[in-house]
Amino acid sequence: MRHLIIKHFGPLTEVEIELKRVTLLIGPQSSGKSTVLKIACFCDWLERRIQMTQEPERYCNSSVINNNLIAFHRLEGFMKDNSYLSYESDTMSFSYDAKKRKFDFAWKKGGKRWAYKRAKIAYCPAERNLLASIPNWYQISMENNNILSFMKEWEFARKSFTKKENIIGLPFDYKYNPEDSSDLIVLPDGKELKLTNASSGLQSLTPLFVMIKYLTGGIFKKKYSNVEDAVLKDHLEQVVQEFFPSLERCRKVVNGIMELHHTDMFIEEPEAHLFPSTQKEFVYVLADLLNGNSRRKHTCVIATHSPYLMTAFNNLIQAGETASASGGNNQKVAERFPVKRRLRFDDVAAFSMKDGKAESIMDDDFKMISAEDLDSASREISDDFNFLLEI
């Protein structure tokens, strides 16, 4: 369970959401979807840093907010005199009150503090097609923000795909060429096209798909550690030994905190430049990747404008609920929705962003995302058309 409260921050007046395995935010432009996404990502990161150091006092201060939320996520001017942020997980809770300039922090009791499993945290910005537009981005001086972080991660991800990888069922494959560090789109006839020269849809979709594929699979095939991790692990063992004298128990707790367990993804506008049927297929493939390893409970938070995307998620929820219902529906559902391509209602949260607030659009009675709330724009267009018909 991860619970987030945001008050008086940027376009947001008062938002309270529970982050589930899949969390969806839909609404018009400038409604605060990306702001929620960025704050949720920051809180996830802050929890991880506190767990890995066991030093909340080191991170619960305004300078960390300024550097790792405001600057890193490009939110200059969003913090107000009365801004308030609160985050609660299974292991800890913390809040920041801008008016009092005060951080409050508390560990969860009953041993829950030590139940944390380390997440790889990845923010996928809407500007990801810069990778195709600026193939030599690493030669350009850039600010240290979420765009640069995505680009750095891309350097690891792309190198895992030296062999052709189909792009979500489209008649195109992706391949990385290590000889000249180029990203290639392989056409149906076998010809190769540099990603820089591909369509805007492929320039947006390819980095996102490759990154998600890597973050839910390839990244776990290698030992994920660095010098900082080694230092932190030594420090963490000393702290944990004070609570768990048993060496076996101590190592189990430390390994749980330090070893990469799953990935938390925060994705902006995955539908960018994509035809509706491709949006649907992206959602289906995303579910495949999220469910690909039952031991790794990957999560994603998505900010979108697209009702097509939301409807596709509804299909996956319906598949999961129908297959689990009594009456032997599982085999019939599997004809179109295999087990990995299903979601359960309780694993999904969906919110409509409007007027600085977030309203849940999960329909508890029908166990799906409320169809009435999915496409208000279509209703407005239909109303205008009906008006003209009546003239």
Disulfide bonds with the S-S distance in Angstrom:
none
